[in-house]
Amino acid sequence: MFFYLEPEVAGGIGPHSELHREDGRLVVTRLNYQFDGWLWMRSALETPPR
């Protein structure tokens, strides 16, 4: 099973990721993606309550 992820905020592969090469392809068995920010948090904090 394959997944293609497109995060909406910057970040990178975290230290707990497990990667290896298989037949010239990069295979990720465990992904630990560390986000550099969080979009909803900014908009939630800037929007006044109704």
TAGIJO-V840762 format. One record per backbone hydrogen bond with DSSP energy under -1.0 kcal/mol. NH is the residue of the N-H (numbers start at 1). CO is the residue of the C=O. Records with the same first field share a line. If there is no record, write none. Layout:
NH: CO / CO
This chain:
12: 34
14: 32
17: 14
18: 30
20: 27
22: 25
25: 22
27: 20
29: 18
30: 18
34: 12
36: 10
42: 38
43: 39
44: 40
45: 41
46: 42
47: 43
